[in-house]
Amino acid sequence: MAELKNRQWLLAARPQGMIKESDFRWNEAAVPALKDGQILLRNRAFSFDPTQRGWMSMDTYIPAIPLGHVMLAMAVGEVVESKRPDYAKGDLVQGLFGWEDYTLTDGRGLFGMQKLPPGTDPLLALSLLGVTGLTAYFGTLAVGQVKEGDTFVVSGAAGATGSVAGMIAKIKGCRVIGIAGGRAKCEWLTAQAGFDAAIDYKHEDVGEALKRHCPKGIDVYFDNVGGEILDLVLARLADGARVVLCGAISQYNQAGMLGTGPKNYFNLILHRSRMEGFLVFQFAQRYPEAIADLVKWFSAGQIKNQIDLAKGLEHAPKTIIRLFTGANFGKQLLELK
Ligand SMILES: NC(=O)c1ccc[n+]([C@@H]2O[C@H](COP(=O)([O-])OP(=O)(O)OC[C@H]3O[C@@H](n4cnc5c(N)ncnc54)[C@H](OP(=O)(O)O)[C@@H]3O)[C@@H](O)[C@H]2O)c1
């Protein structure tokens, strides 16, 4: 095969506060030769996830990305060359790849790599049927244990995970209240996504709005943001509430990243409630069951898959920043031209 040129974004600096475009460095290099056990992928689309802020900064559930290494992302690529018997040219593969045109991989690591059924839409695979859809599914059903009649509150509600969590809770017969930033997102939640109510945390008094919308307290809180909103929800728990700790994006740009803990935790005792963190990977054995349900609900029109699509590898750095300014509406993806 003729020598291929790879355009890529390398991690240039550990972010201080908000991610900056200068935290990445553009690089062009030849694609190295394939070794036995490897495949070469032409990347088709990248997922953007708040957790990437952690990978850039410190050891989490994966080691911190070394400075000078290609920036990592969940992605879908198409096999252009294979030295593995189980992968052939043209196969679509999902895994942890890089912000680059071509990724050479053996598929090892926490995320592994999965071959997608022929004809799969890479954008669907990285959104509703990818990490965020699965997180919404297991967070709502396995951790949140929602049941009919529950009052279900979700923050980051117009985002990839939050919107799907709310729609699943709705399918399960909950009264669903979303917390999101801005009128347009809140309007979408009630007009399009089927939520019963939405609270615009940027313009409303969240504590007062929770009191109004949840007069009998909150049975399940799906927390994507942490910080002050988590505290306001803890102040309004119903007896036997389940607080699902999915993420804490309001804290990710704080020094040390973990920010401050909740003040109102004592309500967990008073209301005999449970607060539980989870990582979607702990449910990996059950992904097929989740995907079957998500496909069924999506096909029946019960779940909308809202995608915010950027285009072109050169725009990757400014695209990741959108997650932290709230510019994204639904799942943030980037398609390579
Ligand atoms: N536990 C797991 O296994 C797992 C897996 C995937 C994701 N997560 C977590 O799930 C959460 C959502 O991730 P996602 O990929 O679905 O992203 P997303 O919700 O699609 O995008 C992030 C959203 O967060 C909101 N946001 C940003 N800064 C904020 C702040 N300071 N305060 C309040 N809200 C803020 C913005 O919405 P507004 O415009 O509404 O502010 C933004 O659109 C994150 O916390 C992520 O770490 C956890």
The ligand as an SDF file (V2000), in Angstrom:
LIG
                    3D

 48 52  0  0  0  0  0  0  0  0999 V2000
  -20.9900    7.2260   34.6270 N   0  0  0  0  0  0  0  0  0  0  0  0
  -20.7610    6.9500   33.3430 C   0  0  0  0  0  0  0  0  0  0  0  0
  -20.4330    5.8110   32.9550 O   0  0  0  0  0  0  0  0  0  0  0  0
  -20.9280    8.0440   32.3240 C   0  0  0  0  0  0  0  0  0  0  0  0
  -20.9180    7.7420   30.9460 C   0  0  0  0  0  0  0  0  0  0  0  0
  -21.1440    8.7990   30.0400 C   0  0  0  0  0  0  0  0  0  0  0  0
  -21.3600   10.1000   30.5130 C   0  0  0  0  0  0  0  0  0  0  0  0
  -21.2920   10.3310   31.8630 N   0  0  0  0  0  0  0  0  0  0  0  0
  -21.5380   11.6840   32.3980 C   0  0  0  0  0  0  0  0  0  0  0  0
  -22.8150   12.1000   31.9650 O   0  0  0  0  0  0  0  0  0  0  0  0
  -22.8540   13.5250   31.9160 C   0  0  0  0  0  0  0  0  0  0  0  0
  -23.4130   13.9560   30.5620 C   0  0  0  0  0  0  0  0  0  0  0  0
  -22.5030   13.5680   29.5350 O   0  0  0  0  0  0  0  0  0  0  0  0
  -22.9330   13.6410   27.9930 P   0  0  0  0  0  0  0  0  0  0  0  0
  -21.8610   12.9680   27.2150 O   0  0  0  0  0  0  0  0  0  0  0  0
  -24.3340   13.1830   27.8670 O   0  0  0  0  0  0  0  0  0  0  0  0
  -22.8210   15.1920   27.6790 O   0  0  0  0  0  0  0  0  0  0  0  0
  -23.9940   16.1870   27.2970 P   0  0  0  0  0  0  0  0  0  0  0  0
  -24.9810   16.2100   28.4040 O   0  0  0  0  0  0  0  0  0  0  0  0
  -24.4860   15.8710   25.9310 O   0  0  0  0  0  0  0  0  0  0  0  0
  -23.2080   17.5690   27.2110 O   0  0  0  0  0  0  0  0  0  0  0  0
  -22.7820   18.2170   28.3600 C   0  0  0  0  0  0  0  0  0  0  0  0
  -23.8580   19.1930   28.8910 C   0  0  0  0  0  0  0  0  0  0  0  0
  -23.5450   19.5240   30.2310 O   0  0  0  0  0  0  0  0  0  0  0  0
  -24.1170   20.7660   30.5510 C   0  0  0  0  0  0  0  0  0  0  0  0
  -23.1480   21.5690   31.3270 N   0  0  0  0  0  0  0  0  0  0  0  0
  -21.9180   21.9730   30.9550 C   0  0  0  0  0  0  0  0  0  0  0  0
  -21.3400   22.6820   31.9390 N   0  0  0  0  0  0  0  0  0  0  0  0
  -22.2440   22.7290   32.9550 C   0  0  0  0  0  0  0  0  0  0  0  0
  -22.2410   23.3190   34.2520 C   0  0  0  0  0  0  0  0  0  0  0  0
  -21.2000   24.0140   34.7090 N   0  0  0  0  0  0  0  0  0  0  0  0
  -23.3520   23.1660   35.0220 N   0  0  0  0  0  0  0  0  0  0  0  0
  -24.4170   22.4760   34.5830 C   0  0  0  0  0  0  0  0  0  0  0  0
  -24.4700   21.8800   33.3600 N   0  0  0  0  0  0  0  0  0  0  0  0
  -23.3990   22.0110   32.5660 C   0  0  0  0  0  0  0  0  0  0  0  0
  -24.4420   21.4710   29.2250 C   0  0  0  0  0  0  0  0  0  0  0  0
  -25.8500   21.5250   29.1140 O   0  0  0  0  0  0  0  0  0  0  0  0
  -26.6780   22.8590   29.5590 P   0  0  0  0  0  0  0  0  0  0  0  0
  -26.7220   23.7190   28.3320 O   0  0  0  0  0  0  0  0  0  0  0  0
  -27.9710   22.2890   29.9690 O   0  0  0  0  0  0  0  0  0  0  0  0
  -25.8930   23.5020   30.6620 O   0  0  0  0  0  0  0  0  0  0  0  0
  -23.8630   20.5410   28.1740 C   0  0  0  0  0  0  0  0  0  0  0  0
  -24.6370   20.5170   27.0050 O   0  0  0  0  0  0  0  0  0  0  0  0
  -21.4290   13.9990   32.1810 C   0  0  0  0  0  0  0  0  0  0  0  0
  -21.3240   14.3750   33.5430 O   0  0  0  0  0  0  0  0  0  0  0  0
  -20.5990   12.7700   31.9040 C   0  0  0  0  0  0  0  0  0  0  0  0
  -19.3680   12.7860   32.5950 O   0  0  0  0  0  0  0  0  0  0  0  0
  -21.0940    9.3280   32.7520 C   0  0  0  0  0  0  0  0  0  0  0  0
  1  2  1  0
  2  3  2  0
  2  4  1  0
  4  5  1  0
  4 48  2  0
  5  6  2  0
  6  7  1  0
  7  8  2  0
  8  9  1  0
  8 48  1  0
  9 10  1  0
  9 46  1  0
 10 11  1  0
 11 12  1  0
 11 44  1  0
 12 13  1  0
 13 14  1  0
 14 15  2  0
 14 16  1  0
 14 17  1  0
 17 18  1  0
 18 19  2  0
 18 20  1  0
 18 21  1  0
 21 22  1  0
 22 23  1  0
 23 24  1  0
 23 42  1  0
 24 25  1  0
 25 26  1  0
 25 36  1  0
 26 27  1  0
 26 35  1  0
 27 28  2  0
 28 29  1  0
 29 30  1  0
 29 35  2  0
 30 31  1  0
 30 32  2  0
 32 33  1  0
 33 34  2  0
 34 35  1  0
 36 37  1  0
 36 42  1  0
 37 38  1  0
 38 39  2  0
 38 40  1  0
 38 41  1  0
 42 43  1  0
 44 45  1  0
 44 46  1  0
 46 47  1  0
M  CHG  2   8   1  16  -1
M  END
$$$$
